[in-house]
């Protein structure tokens, strides 16, 4: 079975519920990571403006972008990368499901992507660690459009190329 079809089946069968089940919110995870890393997240100026832009001019179905960047976290190594991934996993709630997990033994870099149902959408969380920096990104996606993008990755960029007067949603309908 192709990986895209398996993912589509998983997303389609994923139970959507408005209940959060006691999962910590993004702010809780940021505070816990600040305590673990010993550094405060850098404030990203004009983040609210970028969310408005994303909602109206970004890929169809994307929204609710949250970003936390931790600078001066120290050098990365393989042990630290694995600890970082485990820390994030342990501090997410039970509803979060692992999607992608990659780490580099040589460079000590780690990336983990999780998803969970949130109302009628898919909430994606990415946690990345590299030398002297860690990043958390959370975003809500429309599950149908996400599945279409994954089934046709060669056309995913078409959503960003739409004509004046045409919405991003209309441009992506053909995918």
C-alpha positions as CSV (number, residue, x, y, z in Angstrom):
1,X,0.0,0.0,0.0
2,X,1.3,3.4,-0.9
3,X,2.3,5.6,2.2
4,X,-0.1,8.4,1.0
5,X,-3.0,6.0,0.8
6,X,-2.3,4.7,4.3
7,X,-2.1,8.2,5.6
8,X,-5.3,9.2,3.9
9,X,-7.0,6.2,5.5
10,X,-5.6,7.1,8.9
11,X,-6.8,10.7,8.6
12,X,-10.2,9.7,7.3
13,X,-10.8,7.2,10.1
14,X,-9.3,9.5,12.8
15,X,-12.2,10.3,15.3
16,X,-12.8,14.0,15.4
17,X,-13.9,15.4,18.7
18,X,-14.1,18.8,20.3
19,X,-12.9,17.5,23.7
20,X,-9.3,18.1,24.5
21,X,-9.0,15.2,27.0
22,X,-6.8,17.2,29.3
23,X,-4.1,17.8,26.8
24,X,-1.8,20.7,27.7
25,X,-2.2,23.7,25.3
26,X,0.6,25.1,23.3
27,X,1.4,27.7,26.0
28,X,1.8,24.9,28.6
29,X,4.2,23.0,26.4
30,X,6.2,26.2,25.8
31,X,6.5,26.9,29.5
32,X,7.6,23.3,30.3
33,X,10.2,23.5,27.5
34,X,11.5,26.8,28.8
35,X,12.0,25.2,32.2
36,X,13.6,22.1,30.7
37,X,16.0,24.1,28.4
38,X,16.6,26.9,30.8
39,X,15.9,29.6,28.3
40,X,12.8,31.7,27.5
41,X,11.1,31.5,24.1
42,X,11.9,34.4,21.9
43,X,8.9,36.5,21.2
44,X,8.1,36.7,17.5
45,X,6.9,40.2,16.5
46,X,3.8,40.6,14.5
47,X,2.8,37.0,14.8
48,X,-0.9,38.0,14.9
49,X,-0.5,39.7,11.5
50,X,1.1,36.6,10.0
51,X,-1.9,34.6,11.2
52,X,-4.3,37.0,9.4
53,X,-2.2,36.6,6.3
54,X,-2.1,32.8,6.6
55,X,-5.9,32.7,6.9
56,X,-6.6,34.8,3.8
57,X,-3.6,34.3,1.6
58,X,-2.0,31.1,2.7
59,X,-2.6,27.5,1.7
60,X,-6.3,26.6,1.9
61,X,-7.3,25.1,5.1
62,X,-4.4,26.3,7.2
63,X,-4.7,28.5,10.2
64,X,-4.1,28.9,13.9
65,X,-0.3,29.2,13.5
66,X,1.6,29.3,16.8
67,X,5.4,29.6,17.0
68,X,7.9,29.4,19.8
69,X,11.7,29.8,19.1
70,X,14.2,29.0,21.8
71,X,17.7,30.4,21.2
72,X,21.0,29.7,22.9
73,X,19.9,26.2,23.9
74,X,23.5,24.9,23.8
75,X,25.2,22.4,21.4
76,X,23.2,19.5,20.1
77,X,24.3,15.9,20.3
78,X,22.5,12.6,19.7
79,X,21.7,12.0,23.4
80,X,20.3,15.5,23.8
81,X,18.2,15.1,20.6
82,X,16.6,11.9,21.8
83,X,15.9,13.4,25.3
84,X,14.3,16.4,23.6
85,X,12.0,14.2,21.5
86,X,11.1,12.1,24.6
87,X,10.4,15.3,26.6
88,X,8.0,16.7,24.0
89,X,6.3,13.3,23.7
90,X,5.8,12.9,27.4
91,X,4.5,16.5,27.8
92,X,1.9,16.2,25.0
93,X,-1.5,14.8,26.0
94,X,-2.7,11.3,25.1
95,X,-4.6,12.5,22.1
96,X,-1.5,13.5,20.2
97,X,-0.2,10.8,17.8
98,X,3.3,10.6,16.4
99,X,3.5,11.3,12.6
100,X,7.2,11.7,11.8
101,X,10.2,11.3,14.1
102,X,13.7,11.9,12.7
103,X,17.0,12.5,14.4
104,X,20.6,12.7,13.4
105,X,23.2,10.9,15.4
106,X,26.0,12.8,13.8
107,X,24.5,16.3,14.0
108,X,22.4,15.8,17.1
109,X,19.4,17.3,15.4
110,X,15.9,16.1,16.0
111,X,12.5,16.7,14.4
112,X,9.2,15.3,15.6
113,X,5.8,15.9,14.1
114,X,2.6,15.0,15.9
115,X,-1.1,15.3,15.0
116,X,-4.5,15.1,16.7
117,X,-8.1,15.9,16.1
118,X,-9.2,19.4,17.1
119,X,-12.9,20.0,16.4
120,X,-13.3,19.3,12.7
121,X,-9.6,20.0,11.9
122,X,-6.3,18.3,12.2
123,X,-3.9,20.0,14.6
124,X,-0.2,19.5,13.7
125,X,2.7,20.2,16.1
126,X,6.3,20.2,15.0
127,X,9.2,20.2,17.5
128,X,12.7,20.7,16.2
129,X,16.1,20.8,17.9
130,X,19.4,21.8,16.3
131,X,22.6,23.4,17.4
132,X,21.8,26.3,19.8
133,X,18.1,26.4,18.8
134,X,14.8,24.7,19.4
135,X,11.5,25.4,17.7
136,X,7.8,24.5,18.3
137,X,5.2,25.1,15.6
138,X,1.6,24.4,15.8
139,X,-1.0,24.7,13.0
140,X,-4.5,23.7,12.3
141,X,-5.3,22.1,9.0
142,X,-8.4,21.0,7.1
143,X,-8.1,17.1,7.0
144,X,-9.6,16.8,3.5
145,X,-7.2,19.3,2.0
146,X,-4.3,17.8,3.8
147,X,-5.2,14.4,2.4
148,X,-5.4,15.9,-1.1
149,X,-2.0,17.5,-0.7
150,X,-0.5,14.3,0.5
151,X,-2.0,12.3,-2.4
152,X,-0.8,14.8,-5.0
153,X,2.4,16.3,-3.6
154,X,3.6,17.3,-7.0
155,X,0.6,19.8,-7.2
156,X,0.7,21.1,-3.6
157,X,2.5,24.3,-4.7
158,X,-0.4,25.1,-7.0
159,X,-2.4,26.4,-4.0
160,X,0.0,29.3,-3.7
161,X,-0.3,30.3,-7.4
162,X,-3.7,31.8,-7.7
163,X,-4.9,34.7,-9.8
164,X,-6.0,38.0,-8.5
165,X,-9.6,37.9,-7.4
166,X,-9.4,34.1,-6.9
167,X,-9.2,32.8,-3.4
168,X,-6.6,30.2,-2.3
169,X,-9.5,27.9,-1.6
170,X,-10.7,28.0,-5.2
171,X,-7.1,27.5,-6.5
172,X,-6.7,24.4,-4.4
173,X,-10.1,22.8,-5.3
174,X,-8.5,21.1,-8.3
175,X,-6.0,19.2,-6.2
